[in-house]
Amino acid sequence: MGDFMGKKVNMFLLLMIILVLAGLGGVSIYYQHTFKTVNQNFNNASSNLASCQQILEQTTGTLASTVQNLNSTESDIKKYDSLYEQKAKELEAKKQELTNTQGDLNRVTVLKETYKRQVDDYYSRILVLNTTVIKLNQNVTSLKSQVNQWQDIASCLREADSESEKIACY
């Protein structure tokens, strides 16, 4: 029995060793498969992380560019605001100048109308005076003619010796 027992124990031990080896082999295969899966998941996560990091860097660059553009735009807006204020003041000054010029133009227009009426009045007076001058010139001519007649009569009367010659002078 000793031998049988020794064989059974040996067989039992051999079976145990085979079972342990099979278990270790199974666990080893299981862990190897799990390690491959974990390694693949890690590689995928690492790849995703690298992709995310690249996207983050691009987004950071875009954000920095956008911030710079916004700062530039803000600066431009400030420039345009100050330019707008300056142009608004200039426009207000021009508006005031135009209002003043319009007032001056209205005064000049009124003066022009007044002067036009005065010129028309003076022109009418000139026409009346021209008519008067013409009449006076006609009167002067007539009076000169009469003076010439009287001078002729006076000359005739000076030269006449008799009364009948003097009457003929008239």
Secondary structure, DSSP 8 states (H G I E B T S, - for coil): -HHHHHHHHHHHHHHHHHHHHHHHHHHHHHHHHHHHHHHHHHHHHHHHHHHHHHHHHHHHHHHHHHHHHHHHHHHHHHHHHHHHHHHHHHHHHHHHHHHHHHHHHHHHHHHHHHHHHHHHHHHHHHHHHHHHHHHHHHHHHHHHHHHHHHHHHHHHHHH--SHHHHHHT-
